Amino acid sequence: MIEAQKPLPLDGRAAFAKNKGVVMALLAALGFSAKAVFVKLGYRYGAGAEALLVLRMAFALPFFLLMAWRSGVAGGARRLERRDWQQLALLGLLGYYLSSLLDFIGLQYVSAALERLTLFLYPTLVLFISVLWLGKRYPAKVWLGVGLAYLGIALAFMQDLRDAGLGSQALIGLAWVVASTVSYALYLVGSGEAIARIGATRFAALATLVACLAVFVHFAVTTPLTALLLPGPVYLIGFAMGVFSTVLPVWCLNVAIRQLGAGKAASVGTLGPVLTMAMGWLVLGESLTGLQVLGAALVIGGVGVVGRSK
């Protein structure tokens, strides 16, 4: 009897090709998760929210210009109509300008871990919007997931209250981040049709370019140029935010979705809050307690129930 041959072990390149989608989804989650840590580091050098945001967008701008050109002119895409530009302007302002600005302000008051967990609630807000505006109905299991997620946020927030010592400051920060999450949820609700018509990569690039312009105008109107006279490390932080926490995760997520599908790519993305919590503890010296871990588990589990039940 001839013994069946065992499959030969994959070399590094073949293994990467086989698991490319998972690797890209992990890189996207890591990049998005590191953003809050970079912002908190920038604050330690005395940078303001507007200055950090304008540095992020300035470093990301050339890459998104290239992405827009390759997905549009070079890709032979159709000419955009007035309606397309109107949607791009509105959604770019909601999803990449307003949401980012509110988030950066909130990070002045709350921990990176709580910020990421709060932002992770956006599927539940999309759920509420679809019920209130579109009249959709969902089973009880979905609302159980929503309840678990918000219970988890409450537990994580309790730890921030203890660490901050000033409850009002933590409440202010949480309110800013919640507003950021609402803005991003509105962007998601409105982007589905536009993405289907324009294309995912082209839409992401053009919407981000709209946000870049809005950030630059906002900074010019509200902030003196002297706010950019910052220590050298802040510019390195801005570069890292622009490339590693903006351009790279957007590109990696698009690749992951093509390789795995949106559902599997999103499931890998659930590691985001855990990664932020770990980086906040290692890099920023933020607390890491059993209460926070339990809160994170409830948020991830609750959002997972909501995502699987749509």
C-alpha positions in Angstrom: 0.0 0.0 0.0 1.5 3.3 -1.1 1.5 5.9 1.7 -0.2 9.2 0.7 2.3 12.0 0.4 2.1 14.8 2.9 1.8 18.3 1.5 5.0 20.2 1.3 5.3 23.1 3.8 4.6 26.5 2.3 7.6 28.8 1.9 7.2 32.4 3.2 6.1 33.9 -0.1 3.5 31.2 -0.8 2.2 31.4 2.8 1.7 35.2 2.4 -0.1 34.7 -0.9 -2.5 32.2 0.7 -3.2 34.4 3.7 -2.9 37.8 2.0 -6.4 38.9 2.9 -6.0 38.2 6.6 -2.6 39.9 6.7 -4.0 43.0 5.0 -7.0 43.1 7.3 -4.6 42.8 10.3 -2.4 45.6 9.0 -5.5 47.8 8.5 -6.7 47.1 12.0 -3.3 47.9 13.4 -3.0 51.2 11.4 -6.4 52.4 12.4 -5.8 51.4 16.0 -2.5 53.3 16.3 -4.1 56.6 15.3 -5.3 57.4 18.8 -1.9 56.6 20.3 -0.2 58.9 17.8 -2.6 61.7 18.7 -2.0 61.3 22.4 1.8 61.4 21.8 1.4 64.6 19.9 -0.5 66.2 22.7 2.4 65.4 25.1 4.6 67.7 22.9 2.1 70.5 23.2 0.4 70.2 19.8 -3.2 71.2 19.4 -6.0 69.1 17.8 -6.2 71.3 14.7 -2.4 71.2 14.1 -2.2 67.4 14.4 -5.1 67.0 12.1 -3.7 69.3 9.4 -0.3 67.5 9.6 -2.1 64.1 9.2 -3.9 65.3 6.1 -0.9 67.1 4.6 1.2 63.9 4.7 -1.7 61.8 3.4 -2.6 64.2 0.6 0.0 63.1 -2.0 -0.9 59.4 -1.6 -4.7 60.0 -2.0 -4.0 62.2 -5.1 -2.2 59.3 -6.6 -4.9 56.9 -5.6 -7.6 59.1 -7.1 -5.7 59.4 -10.4 -5.0 55.7 -10.7 -8.6 54.7 -9.9 -10.0 57.5 -12.1 -8.1 58.7 -15.2 -5.6 55.8 -15.3 -8.3 53.3 -14.5 -10.6 54.4 -17.3 -13.4 55.2 -14.9 -16.5 57.1 -16.1 -16.7 60.8 -15.8 -18.3 62.0 -12.5 -21.6 63.9 -12.7 -22.7 66.8 -10.6 -24.7 64.5 -8.3 -21.5 62.4 -7.7 -19.5 65.5 -6.6 -22.3 66.6 -4.3 -22.4 63.3 -2.6 -18.6 63.2 -2.4 -18.5 66.6 -0.8 -21.2 65.9 1.8 -19.9 62.4 2.7 -16.2 63.5 2.7 -17.1 66.3 5.2 -19.0 63.9 7.4 -16.8 60.9 7.3 -13.2 62.2 7.1 -13.3 65.9 8.2 -16.0 66.3 10.9 -15.6 62.9 12.4 -11.8 63.2 12.6 -11.9 66.7 14.1 -14.4 65.7 16.8 -12.4 62.6 17.5 -9.1 64.5 17.9 -10.7 67.0 20.3 -12.2 64.1 22.4 -8.8 62.5 22.7 -7.7 65.5 24.8 -9.9 64.2 27.6 -10.2 60.4 27.4 -7.9 57.4 27.0 -7.0 55.9 23.7 -8.7 52.7 24.7 -12.0 54.3 25.5 -11.9 56.4 22.3 -11.4 53.3 20.2 -14.1 51.3 21.9 -16.6 54.2 21.5 -15.8 54.6 17.8 -16.2 50.8 17.5 -19.9 51.4 18.3 -20.7 52.8 14.9 -22.6 49.7 13.6 -25.0 50.2 16.5 -25.6 53.8 15.5 -26.1 52.8 11.9 -28.7 50.4 13.3 -30.5 53.2 15.1 -30.4 55.5 12.0 -31.8 52.7 9.8 -34.7 52.2 12.3 -35.5 55.9 12.7 -35.0 57.1 9.1 -35.6 54.0 7.0 -38.2 52.2 9.2 -36.3 48.9 9.4 -37.0 46.4 12.1 -34.6 44.0 13.8 -35.0 40.9 16.0 -34.5 40.9 19.8 -31.1 39.3 19.4 -29.8 42.4 17.7 -31.0 44.7 20.5 -29.3 42.3 23.0 -26.1 42.8 21.1 -26.6 46.6 21.3 -27.2 46.4 25.1 -24.0 44.3 25.6 -22.0 46.8 23.6 -23.2 49.8 25.6 -22.8 48.0 28.9 -19.1 47.4 27.8 -18.7 51.2 27.1 -20.1 52.0 30.5 -17.6 49.7 32.2 -14.6 51.1 30.3 -15.8 54.6 31.0 -15.9 53.9 34.7 -12.2 53.2 34.5 -11.6 56.5 32.7 -13.5 58.3 35.4 -11.2 56.8 38.1 -8.1 57.7 36.1 -9.1 61.2 35.3 -10.2 62.2 38.7 -12.4 64.9 37.1 -15.7 63.3 36.0 -16.7 66.4 34.0 -13.6 66.2 31.8 -14.1 62.6 31.0 -17.8 63.3 30.2 -16.8 66.1 27.8 -14.3 63.9 26.1 -16.8 61.0 25.7 -19.3 63.4 24.3 -16.9 64.6 21.6 -16.0 61.0 20.6 -19.7 60.0 20.6 -20.4 62.9 18.2 -17.5 61.7 16.0 -19.0 58.2 16.0 -22.4 59.7 15.0 -20.8 61.6 12.1 -19.0 58.5 10.9 -22.2 56.4 11.1 -24.1 59.0 9.0 -21.3 58.8 6.5 -21.6 55.0 6.3 -25.4 55.1 5.9 -25.1 57.5 3.0 -22.0 56.0 1.3 -23.4 52.7 0.1 -25.0 54.0 -3.0 -22.1 56.3 -3.9 -19.6 53.5 -3.5 -21.5 51.2 -5.8 -21.7 53.9 -8.4 -18.2 55.4 -8.1 -16.1 52.5 -6.9 -14.7 51.8 -3.5 -11.1 53.0 -4.0 -12.0 56.0 -6.1 -14.7 57.0 -3.7 -12.4 56.7 -0.6 -9.6 58.7 -2.3 -11.9 61.5 -3.5 -13.9 61.8 -0.3 -10.6 62.0 1.6 -9.4 64.7 -0.7 -12.5 66.7 0.1 -11.8 66.3 3.8 -8.1 67.4 3.3 -9.3 70.6 1.7 -11.9 71.2 4.5 -9.2 70.6 7.2 -6.8 73.1 5.5 -9.6 75.7 5.3 -10.6 75.1 8.9 -7.1 75.5 10.1 -6.5 78.7 8.1 -9.6 80.3 9.5 -9.4 79.2 13.1 -5.7 78.7 14.0 -2.6 80.9 13.6 0.2 79.5 11.6 2.4 79.7 14.7 0.5 76.6 15.9 2.7 74.6 13.5 5.9 75.7 15.1 6.3 72.4 17.0 9.1 70.1 18.1 10.6 67.8 15.4 9.0 64.6 16.8 5.5 66.1 16.2 6.2 66.1 12.5 7.3 62.5 12.6 4.1 61.7 14.5 2.1 63.6 11.8 3.8 61.6 9.1 3.0 58.3 10.9 -0.6 59.3 11.3 -0.9 60.3 7.6 0.8 57.2 6.2 0.6 54.4 8.7 -2.8 55.3 10.2 -4.6 56.8 7.2 -3.2 55.8 3.8 -2.0 52.3 4.6 -5.1 51.0 6.4 -7.4 52.4 3.7 -5.5 50.6 1.0 -5.0 47.4 3.0 -8.7 47.3 3.9 -9.7 47.5 0.2 -7.3 44.6 -0.6 -8.6 42.6 2.3 -12.2 43.1 1.2 -11.4 41.9 -2.3 -9.6 38.9 -0.9 -11.9 37.9 2.0 -15.2 39.7 1.4 -16.5 42.5 3.6 -17.8 40.2 6.4 -14.5 38.4 7.0 -12.5 41.6 6.7 -14.7 43.2 9.3 -14.4 40.2 11.7 -10.6 40.7 11.7 -11.2 44.4 12.3 -12.7 43.5 15.7 -9.1 43.2 17.0 -8.9 47.0 16.7 -10.0 48.0 20.2 -7.8 45.3 21.7 -4.8 46.5 19.8 -5.4 50.1 20.9 -5.8 49.0 24.5 -2.5 47.1 24.3 -0.7 50.0 22.6 -2.1 52.5 25.1 -0.8 50.5 27.9 2.7 49.8 26.4 3.3 53.2 24.8 1.3 55.7 26.8 1.3 54.0 30.2 -2.5 54.0 30.3 -4.2 51.6 32.8 -5.1 48.1 31.8 -7.5 46.6 34.3 -9.9 43.7 34.4 -12.8 46.2 34.2 -11.5 47.5 30.9 -10.9 44.1 29.5 -14.4 43.0 30.4 -15.8 46.2 28.9 -13.8 45.6 25.7 -15.1 42.0 25.5 -18.7 43.1 25.9 -18.3 45.8 23.2 -16.7 43.5 20.7 -19.2 40.7 21.4 -22.2 43.0 21.2 -21.0 44.6 18.0 -20.3 41.1 16.6 -23.9 40.1 17.3 -25.2 43.2 15.6 -23.0 42.7 12.6 -24.0 39.0 12.1 -27.7 39.7 12.5 -28.2 42.4 9.9 
